[in-house]
Amino acid sequence: MTDSVYSAVPEIKDFKIGLLHLFLQHTSAGLSLNENCDPDVREDMTASLDRMVPEGDFYIHADEGPDDMPGHVKSSTIGVNLTIPIRNGRLELGTWQGVYLCEFRSGRHVRRVVATINGEK
């Protein structure tokens, strides 16, 4: 979602130096920085998280289906916020890094991310 961040927060280009903070307002999704070149990374991340936090009938909280509680655990594990440095109007991401919105539920959901910038223009 790196390109989406630049589109949604065009003010990034106005900052000489600063910090972009992204906060996801949900409890069954996450934000992550990860390798953004090979699409296999996304598949491997999903498979790895599913092995670590499987669906099953051993959760007490299952109000919204079998992926409900695993989604909450994955969200807490990955996290819901990122802070990324800005330099000369660009995010200071590593060569292969990209911003990921990690969806941990099987159904379609609308997700909201709040972005704030602190820095010097």
C-alpha positions in Angstrom: 0.0 0.0 0.0 3.0 2.3 -0.3 1.7 4.0 -3.4 -1.7 4.4 -1.7 0.1 6.3 1.2 1.7 8.7 -1.3 -1.7 9.2 -3.0 -3.6 9.7 0.3 -1.0 11.9 1.9 0.4 14.1 -0.8 1.8 16.5 1.9 4.7 14.1 2.3 6.4 15.8 -0.7 6.4 19.2 1.2 8.5 17.9 4.1 12.3 18.3 4.1 12.6 16.1 7.2 10.0 14.5 9.4 8.1 11.5 10.5 4.9 9.9 9.0 2.9 8.1 11.5 0.2 5.6 10.3 -2.4 4.2 12.7 -4.9 1.5 11.7 -8.3 1.9 13.5 -9.1 -1.8 13.6 -8.5 -4.9 15.7 -8.3 -7.7 13.1 -5.8 -6.2 10.6 -2.3 -4.8 10.9 0.3 -2.6 9.4 3.8 -3.8 8.5 6.9 -3.0 6.6 8.1 -5.8 4.5 9.8 -6.8 1.3 7.8 -5.3 -1.5 9.4 -6.8 -4.6 8.5 -10.5 -4.7 4.8 -11.2 -4.3 5.7 -14.6 -2.8 6.6 -12.7 0.4 2.9 -11.9 0.9 1.8 -15.5 0.4 4.6 -16.7 2.7 3.7 -14.2 5.4 0.0 -15.2 5.3 0.9 -18.9 5.5 3.4 -18.3 8.3 0.9 -16.3 10.4 -1.8 -19.0 9.8 0.5 -21.7 11.1 1.4 -19.5 14.2 -2.3 -18.6 14.9 -4.5 -21.2 13.4 -8.3 -21.1 13.1 -10.1 -23.6 15.4 -12.8 -24.3 17.9 -10.4 -23.7 20.8 -11.1 -19.9 21.1 -13.8 -18.5 23.5 -14.3 -15.4 21.4 -15.7 -16.5 18.0 -18.7 -14.1 17.6 -17.9 -13.3 14.0 -16.7 -16.7 12.8 -13.7 -18.9 12.9 -11.2 -16.2 11.8 -12.5 -13.7 14.4 -10.1 -14.4 17.3 -7.1 -15.4 15.1 -7.5 -12.0 13.4 -7.3 -10.2 16.8 -4.2 -12.2 17.8 -2.5 -11.5 14.5 -3.3 -7.8 14.7 -1.7 -7.7 18.2 1.3 -9.6 16.9 1.9 -7.5 13.8 0.7 -4.2 15.3 -1.5 -1.4 14.1 0.9 1.5 13.6 4.1 2.5 11.8 6.4 5.5 12.0 8.4 6.1 8.9 11.1 8.8 8.4 10.7 11.4 5.7 13.6 13.0 3.9 13.4 15.5 1.1 9.7 14.7 0.3 10.1 10.9 0.2 9.6 8.1 2.7 13.0 6.8 3.8 12.1 3.1 3.1 14.8 0.6 2.5 15.5 -0.6 -1.0 13.0 -3.5 -0.9 10.6 -2.2 1.8 7.0 -1.4 1.3 4.0 -0.6 3.6 1.6 -3.6 4.0 -2.0 -3.4 5.1 -2.4 -7.0 6.5 -6.0 -8.2 6.4 -6.6 -11.1 8.9 -10.2 -11.7 8.1 -11.5 -13.7 5.2 -14.4 -11.4 4.4 -14.1 -8.0 2.7 -13.7 -5.1 5.1 -13.3 -1.4 4.8 -10.2 -0.3 6.8 -9.3 3.2 7.9 -5.8 4.4 8.4 -5.1 7.7 10.1 -1.9 9.5 8.9 -0.1 12.3 10.7 3.1 14.1 9.8 5.5 15.9 12.1 8.6 17.6 10.7 10.1 20.6 9.0 8.9 21.8 5.6 
